[in-house]
Amino acid sequence: LKCVLQCFLSWAVFGRAIHAIARISDEFWFDPIEKGLALRSVNSSRSAYACVFFSSMFFQHYCWTAVSQPCQNEKQLSLPCKLIIKSVLPVFRCVNVLERNVEKCSISTSPSDHHITFQLLCRHGVVKTYNLTFQECDPLQAVFAKHMCPNILKVHSRLLADVMIHFPTSQEEITLSVTPMKVCFKSYTEEDTDFSRTMLTEIQLSPEEFDYFQVGVDSEVTFCLKELRGLLAFSEATSVPVSIHFDRCGKPIAFSLEDLLLEASFILATLCEAEKEFHSLFFGAVSYKEKEALGDTFQSLVTASDTEEELGALQSSPVL
């Protein structure tokens, strides 16, 4: 079988998506399908998952086909493959500078030689080609149902970025607390913290500052800040509002954005107050083979989907 993907893309948005994915893990899944291209990643503890899906309409040209043998009919095939993020980042380094010099970028894949080729068509006829080795793998899928969350916030990415800029880069976790009257972002500190040597930040927002505000249950959740910063840098390039879905502490929080050409979802584990640790008991990102092997272990969560159609189908199927 031979699978070919070719596309010309918006350099800045795609490059920032790569940088956002890089904050999750050292590797990511490159998953071309008929409807578009998905970039996915999960960290080693499986407490943070990211997926950025680009519709085929995002690209100037998108071709996704697989041909088995000359005597057989053409068929389509998904080609999920895993790449080391450090090998991809040099292609998209200094996005702001390269955006002014790169006119087009083409991506092509073929499983025969296990390479993905990034070709940058620059000004003055300069062509840069990167051949990166990939590893074939099972598709990656998140285990989380954000539509079941009682709390939903929707806010412009610029406002959320302005809030996060007040937290120092050394701040590893932050706490989000909500009531029907206010939203509060504050520094998270351990119980044994020496407050005389620690800077604490707390920012409160009113419901009127959000595009959409739904608080079904008062809650306070703590999550890692590093992954959120990556999503915000990406969302500012798209100018798309950020939606936040969450429940009580210990259950995941999802930051997502969506428009006609792309979707992005970052799902982060929250601190379980009883055990004072982040873990993947209520969240996982598994391959299809792992999902079958685990069997009855997943009975309380619904598999997240990239599209509304698939989500509707999953709601009527057994949960994971």
N, C-alpha and C positions, 0 to 999 in steps of 0.2 A: 504494500500500500504506500501511496505517496500523498502527503498532505502539504498544501502550499498556502501560505498566508502572505498577502501583499497589501500594504496600506500606506497612504500618505497622511500625515497627522499634524494636528496643531501642537507645535513643539512645546510651548510654555506649559500648557495644561498637562500634557502627557508627562513631561519631565518632572513637574511638581508631584504628580501622582507617584512616580518612582521614588522620589525623595520621601514622601509620606509613608510609603510601604517600607522603606528602609528603616524607619524608626521602630518597626514591629519585630523584625527578625533579620538574620544574616542571609536568608534565602527567601525566594518567593516563587509562586506558581504562575506560569504564563499559560493561560487557558483560552485559546481561540475557539469560538463556536459560531454557528451560523448567524446568530443575531448580533455578534460583536465580539470584543476581546475583553476578557476578565483578567485582572491582576489580583492575586490573593497572597496572603501571608499569615502565619501564626507563630507566636513566640514559643520558646522551648518548653515553658511551663503550661502552655495552652490556656493562658489567662488573657490573651489579647489576640484578636483576629481582625484582619482588614481585607476588604474587597473593593476594588474600583473597577466598575464595568463601563466600557465604552461601546456605545451602540455603533453598528456598522455605518450609520449616517454621520458619525463624528469624523470619519475618515474621508478624504477626497476619493480614495479608491479602496475597496475592501473585497477581497476574493478569498473564499474559504471552500476548498474542494479537496476531495481525495479520490484518487483513481487506483483501482486494484490491479487489473490486468487489461491489456488492450482489447481482449475479446469480451470483457465484461462491461456492464453498464457503470457509469460514473456513480459513485456513492459518496456520502459525506461522513466525516470522521472527526471526532474531537481529538485534539492533540495536547493534553495537559503535560507540561514539562516544568521542571524545577531548575531555577538558575541561582547562582550565588550572587547576592546583591552587590558585593564588592566588584564583581566583573562588569556589572551594568552601570553603576554610578558614574564611572569615568566618561561614559557616552553622554550623560546628561549633566555633567558638571558645569557649574556657572550658567544656569539656564538663562538668566537675564542677558548675559553677554552673547551666548550662542543664538538666542532668539533673533538678534540683529544680523547675524551672519549666515544662519542656516535657512535656506529657502524651503526645503522639503526634507523629510526623513522617510525612508522606506524600511519596512521590516519584512523579512521573508524567513520561512522555516521549512525544514525538510527533515523527517526522521531518519532518512537514509544515512546521513553523516552526523546526526545529533548536534547540529549547529543552528543557531539563530543568527541571522545577519542583519545588523543595523547599518544602513547606508545613509550618510548625511550629504545632501546635495547643497553645497555652500556657494556663496557668491564668487564671482570671478572664475567659475568652472572648477573649483576645488571639490573633490569628492573624498570623503573619509569613510572607510569601511571597517566595521568591527565584526569579527566572527567569534561568537561566544558558544562554548560547549554547554549543552543542557543534559539533564537526566530525565528520562521518561518516568512518569509517576502516575498515581491515581489522582483523580480530581479531589480538591479540598473543599469541604463544605462546613459551614458554621451550624452549631446547634443552639438556636435561640429563637424565640418568637416575640418580636418586639410589639406586635399588634395586641398582645395580652397585657402590656404594661399599663398601669393606671395613671402614670404621670407622663405627660408629653409637653415638651417645650419646643418652640420654633423661634429662632432668633437669627438676625442678620450676622453673617460671619465676621464682619468688621467690628460689631459690638462685642462679640465673644472674644475676638483677638485683643481688643482694647482692655478687656477684663484680665485676660491671662498675662498680659505684658507686665502687670504689676507684681506678679509672682516671680521671685528670683529663679535663675536657671538651675540653681542647686536644689530647688524645691522638687521633691520626687513625687509626692502625692498631695492631692487637694481634696477637700470635702465639699460636696454640693448638698445643701439642705433646702427643702421647699415646704411652704405652707400656702394656703389659698391667698395669703396676703403679701408674701415676698419670696424672693429667691436669693440665696446667700452662697457665695463661693468663699472658702476660707482655707488657710493653711492647715495641713494635718500634722499633728505632732504626737510623738509617743508619750506615754504617761510619765516616763522618767526623764523627759526633756528638761534641760536647764534653761528656763525661760528668760533668765537674765542675759543670756548670750544668743538668744534666738529671735529673729524678726518674724512677727506674725502679721499676716495680711488677711483682711476680711472685706469683701465688697458685696453690697446688697443692691438688688435690682427690684423694681416694682413690676407687677404683671403688665402694666401698660407699655413697658419697653420690649415686650415680646410680640412677634407676629401671631403666635398662637400660644395659649396658656391653658393647660389642663392639669390640675392637681387632684387626683382621686384619693390619695393617701399622703399624709405628712410623712416625709422620709428624709434620711440623711445618709448619703452614700459617699464612700471614699474610693478614689481610683487613681491610677498613675497618670501623671501629667505629660510625660514625654510623648506618648502616642497621640494625645489630643493636639499637641502643638503641630505635629505633622499634618493632621487633618485640616487644621486651621490655615496653614500655609497653602495647602491645596485648594481649600474652599475660597480663599481670597482671589485666587487666579480665575475661578469660575464665577464669582459674584453670586453664588447660590446660597440661600439661607440654610442654616444647620438645624436639623431636628434632633431632639434628645428624648429618648425613651428609657424609662427606668422604673424600678419598683423599690423595694426595701433593701437595706444593706445585706450584702452577701449574694444578691442576685445581680446579673450583669447590667451594664448601662450601654446603650447604643447611641452613637453619634452618626448621623447620616445626612446626605444631601442628594438631591435628585432633580434633574431637568430632562429635557427631551433627548439629549445626546449622551448623558452619562449618569451613573449612580455610584455612590460611594457609601460604605458602611464600615465603621470602626466599632467593634464590640469589645468592651473591656470588663474584666472581672472587678468586683468591688470588694472592699474589705469586709470580712465576716467578723463582726464585733465579738461574738462568743469565743472565737478561736484566735482573733487578732492576726489573721493571715489572709493573703490572697490565694485562692486555689481554684481549680477548674471543676469543682463538684457540680456547680450550677451552669457551667459553660464548657463547651468543648469545640474543637475543630478537628474533624476526623475525615479520613479518606473513606471511600465507599467500602473497601475491603475491611477496614477497621470497624466500620459501622456494623457490618454483617457478623464479624467475629465477636463483638461485644454483646450482640443479641439483646437480651432482656434488660441490660444495664440502663439503656436509655428508654425510660417510660414516662418521663415527666416533662420533656421538652419537645418543641416542634422544630423541625429543620428549617433554617432560614433559607429564603429563596431570592434570586436576583430579579424576578419578575412577578407582577401581580397575578398573572395567569397561573404560574407554578404555585404561588402561595395559596390561591383558592383551592387548587387540587390537593395540597398538603393538608388543609384544614379538615378535609373529609377522609384523610388517610390516617393510619396508626401513627401516633406521635413517637418521636425518638426520645 
